[in-house]
Amino acid sequence: MSSSRLEILNDGGLRHDARRPYELRSTSFLLSTSSSSSTSSSSSTGLTPPDGSSTVTQGLTSVQVTVFGPREPRQRSLAAHDRATVAVEVGVVPWASSGSGAKRTRGDKRLQEIGAAIRQTFEPVIMTHLYPRSEIAINVQVLSADGGILPTSINATTLALIDAGISLLDYVTSISIGLHLLQPLLDLSQPEEMDLPTLVVASLPSSGKITLAQMETRLHVDRFEEMLTLGTDEEGRR
């Protein structure tokens, strides 16, 4: 018997939000979500509008990503002569619920970890050699949070990079997978993430290559492989 405070699966095999184990949350994808507002505001503030943007909502989690570049690096000392550098910054709006009750600021360790994971996911995918001595800046803003912040951010980043016209080897899709006893679950909500071993997978659907496999809980290798295969198979169907 599980000691979890949350009933992960009821007697009918449904999760706490009435989804089946492999059922995803409702999802919406929007492109160029910053272009109209930023164009009008930039003329009055002098700020440069983003080159690409998107907003992705998965369940009650919503993330907006803006992309600037390729542009001249703000720190020329960090520029690479043969490729573009990729910079990622992650923030959370004050009204976004993190489920833990703690407010997160830009210096928050968890946000820095999410930013590093996004950068490591996309550096091998962006054709950086086409943009030498330049910078591609990715700004991630979490608008609401109910689990799956990292995979939602990765999916939104893919769309924002495409909207900005950045050349990619392939598009990247991401999903979270949890394990309840011996039953894998797809696309976890915040309560499920807090109770279950969670794996976040990002892959390239065309080639099947995995660009990210992040797990912070120890798990038997056979279960890990099962979750990894399930995640990549689901991403290949998107």
C-alpha positions as CSV (number, residue, x, y, z in Angstrom):
1,M,0.0,0.0,0.0
2,S,1.3,3.4,-0.9
3,S,1.9,5.9,1.9
4,S,1.1,8.8,-0.5
5,R,-1.3,11.5,0.7
6,L,-2.6,11.7,-2.8
7,E,-4.5,8.8,-4.4
8,I,-2.4,8.5,-7.5
9,L,-4.8,5.9,-9.2
10,N,-8.3,5.1,-8.0
11,D,-10.0,1.7,-8.2
12,G,-11.1,2.6,-11.7
13,G,-7.6,3.2,-12.9
14,L,-8.0,7.0,-13.1
15,R,-5.7,9.7,-11.8
16,H,-6.7,12.5,-9.4
17,D,-7.7,14.7,-12.4
18,A,-9.7,11.9,-14.1
19,R,-7.0,11.1,-16.7
20,R,-5.9,7.6,-17.6
21,P,-2.3,6.7,-17.0
22,Y,-1.1,7.5,-20.6
23,E,-3.5,10.4,-21.1
24,L,-2.0,13.8,-21.6
25,R,-3.4,17.1,-20.3
26,S,-5.1,19.5,-22.6
27,T,-2.5,21.4,-24.6
28,S,-2.4,24.7,-26.6
29,F,0.4,26.2,-28.7
30,L,0.5,29.8,-29.8
31,L,3.2,31.5,-31.9
32,S,4.3,35.1,-32.0
33,T,2.6,35.8,-28.7
34,S,4.8,38.8,-27.9
35,S,5.0,40.4,-31.3
36,S,1.9,42.6,-31.2
37,S,2.3,43.9,-27.6
38,S,6.1,44.3,-27.8
39,T,6.0,46.2,-31.1
40,S,3.8,48.9,-29.7
41,S,5.6,49.1,-26.4
42,S,9.1,49.0,-27.9
43,S,8.4,52.2,-29.8
44,S,7.7,54.1,-26.6
45,T,10.3,52.4,-24.4
46,G,13.1,52.0,-26.9
47,L,13.3,48.2,-26.1
48,T,14.0,45.8,-28.9
49,P,11.1,43.4,-29.6
50,P,11.8,39.7,-29.6
51,D,12.7,37.9,-32.8
52,G,10.4,35.0,-31.9
53,S,8.0,34.0,-29.2
54,S,5.5,31.4,-28.2
55,T,3.2,30.4,-25.4
56,V,2.5,26.8,-24.5
57,T,-0.1,25.6,-22.0
58,Q,-0.2,22.1,-20.7
59,G,-3.0,21.6,-18.3
60,L,-2.7,24.4,-15.7
61,T,0.9,25.1,-16.6
62,S,1.6,27.9,-19.0
63,V,5.0,29.2,-20.2
64,Q,5.9,32.0,-22.5
65,V,9.3,32.0,-24.3
66,T,10.8,34.9,-26.2
67,V,13.9,34.6,-28.3
68,F,16.3,37.4,-29.2
69,G,18.9,36.9,-31.9
70,P,21.1,36.1,-33.4
71,R,22.5,39.3,-32.1
72,E,25.7,40.9,-31.0
73,P,26.7,39.4,-27.6
74,R,26.1,41.7,-24.7
75,Q,29.4,40.4,-23.3
76,R,31.9,40.3,-26.1
77,S,34.4,38.4,-24.0
78,L,32.0,35.4,-24.1
79,A,31.6,35.4,-27.8
80,A,32.8,32.4,-29.8
81,H,34.5,33.1,-33.2
82,D,33.0,30.0,-34.9
83,R,29.5,29.7,-33.4
84,A,26.7,31.4,-31.6
85,T,26.5,31.2,-27.8
86,V,23.1,30.3,-26.3
87,A,22.0,32.1,-23.1
88,V,18.9,31.0,-21.2
89,E,17.1,33.0,-18.4
90,V,14.1,31.6,-16.5
91,G,11.7,33.7,-14.4
92,V,8.3,33.1,-12.7
93,V,5.6,35.7,-12.5
94,P,4.6,36.5,-8.9
95,W,1.1,35.0,-9.2
96,A,2.2,31.7,-10.5
97,S,1.7,28.8,-8.1
98,S,4.6,26.5,-7.6
99,G,2.7,24.1,-5.4
100,S,5.3,24.5,-2.6
101,G,4.1,27.9,-1.5
102,A,7.5,29.4,-2.0
103,K,8.1,32.3,-4.3
104,R,10.8,31.9,-6.8
105,T,13.1,34.7,-8.1
106,R,15.6,34.8,-10.9
107,G,18.4,33.8,-8.6
108,D,16.5,30.7,-7.4
109,K,18.6,27.5,-7.7
110,R,15.7,25.5,-9.2
111,L,15.2,28.1,-11.9
112,Q,18.9,28.1,-12.7
113,E,18.8,24.3,-13.0
114,I,15.8,24.6,-15.4
115,G,17.7,27.2,-17.5
116,A,20.8,25.0,-17.6
117,A,18.7,22.0,-18.7
118,I,17.1,24.0,-21.5
119,R,20.5,25.3,-22.7
120,Q,22.0,21.8,-22.7
121,T,19.0,20.5,-24.6
122,F,19.2,23.1,-27.4
123,E,22.9,23.7,-27.8
124,P,23.3,20.5,-29.9
125,V,20.1,21.2,-31.9
126,I,20.6,24.8,-32.9
127,M,22.9,25.2,-35.9
128,T,25.1,27.6,-34.0
129,H,27.9,27.4,-36.6
130,L,25.7,29.4,-38.9
131,Y,25.8,32.4,-36.5
132,P,29.5,33.0,-35.5
133,R,30.3,35.7,-33.0
134,S,26.7,36.1,-32.0
135,E,24.3,35.4,-29.2
136,I,20.9,33.7,-29.1
137,A,19.1,34.7,-25.9
138,I,16.1,32.6,-24.7
139,N,13.9,34.1,-22.1
140,V,11.5,31.8,-20.3
141,Q,8.6,33.1,-18.3
142,V,6.5,30.8,-16.2
143,L,2.9,32.2,-16.1
144,S,1.3,29.5,-14.2
145,A,2.7,26.3,-12.7
146,D,1.0,22.9,-12.0
147,G,3.7,20.4,-12.9
148,G,5.8,19.9,-16.0
149,I,7.5,23.3,-16.0
150,L,10.6,21.9,-17.7
151,P,9.0,19.9,-20.5
152,T,6.5,22.8,-21.2
153,S,9.4,25.2,-21.3
154,I,11.3,23.0,-23.8
155,N,8.2,22.7,-26.0
156,A,7.7,26.5,-25.9
157,T,11.4,27.1,-26.7
158,T,11.2,24.9,-29.8
159,L,8.3,27.0,-31.1
160,A,9.9,30.3,-30.2
161,L,13.1,29.4,-32.0
162,I,11.2,28.4,-35.1
163,D,9.2,31.6,-34.9
164,A,12.5,33.5,-34.8
165,G,13.8,31.7,-37.9
166,I,16.7,30.0,-36.1
167,S,18.0,27.0,-38.0
168,L,17.6,23.7,-36.1
169,L,18.7,20.2,-36.9
170,D,15.2,19.1,-35.8
171,Y,12.5,20.2,-33.5
172,V,12.5,19.1,-29.9
173,T,9.6,17.7,-28.0
174,S,9.5,16.9,-24.2
175,I,7.3,15.1,-21.7
176,S,7.5,14.0,-18.1
177,I,6.9,10.4,-17.0
178,G,6.3,9.1,-13.5
179,L,6.1,5.7,-11.9
180,H,3.4,4.6,-9.5
181,L,4.2,1.2,-8.2
182,L,4.7,-0.6,-11.6
183,Q,2.4,1.7,-13.6
184,P,4.0,4.5,-15.6
185,L,2.1,7.8,-15.9
186,L,2.6,10.4,-18.7
187,D,2.5,14.2,-18.3
188,L,2.6,14.7,-14.6
189,S,0.7,17.3,-12.6
190,Q,2.3,19.1,-9.6
191,P,0.8,16.7,-7.0
192,E,2.0,13.7,-9.0
193,E,5.5,15.2,-9.4
194,M,5.8,15.7,-5.6
195,D,4.9,12.0,-4.9
196,L,6.4,10.0,-7.7
197,P,9.8,9.3,-9.3
198,T,9.8,11.6,-12.3
199,L,11.8,11.5,-15.6
200,V,11.8,14.3,-18.0
201,V,12.7,13.3,-21.6
202,A,13.4,15.5,-24.6
203,S,14.1,14.0,-28.0
204,L,14.2,14.7,-31.7
205,P,11.2,13.0,-33.3
206,S,12.8,12.6,-36.8
207,S,15.9,10.7,-35.6
208,G,14.7,9.5,-32.2
209,K,17.8,11.0,-30.6
210,I,17.5,11.9,-27.0
211,T,18.8,15.4,-26.0
212,L,17.7,15.3,-22.4
213,A,16.9,12.6,-19.8
214,Q,16.7,14.1,-16.4
215,M,15.8,12.2,-13.2
216,E,16.5,13.2,-9.6
217,T,15.3,10.0,-8.0
218,R,17.0,6.6,-7.9
219,L,15.2,4.0,-9.9
220,H,16.0,0.4,-11.1
221,V,17.5,0.5,-14.5
222,D,14.8,-1.7,-16.0
223,R,12.1,0.7,-14.9
224,F,14.1,3.7,-16.2
225,E,14.4,2.1,-19.6
226,E,10.7,1.4,-19.7
227,M,9.9,5.0,-18.8
228,L,12.4,6.4,-21.3
229,T,11.0,4.2,-24.1
230,L,7.5,5.3,-23.3
231,G,8.4,8.9,-23.3
232,T,10.2,8.9,-26.6
233,D,7.5,6.8,-28.3
234,E,4.9,9.4,-27.2
235,E,7.0,12.3,-28.4
236,G,7.4,10.5,-31.8
237,R,3.6,10.5,-32.1
238,R,3.3,14.3,-31.6
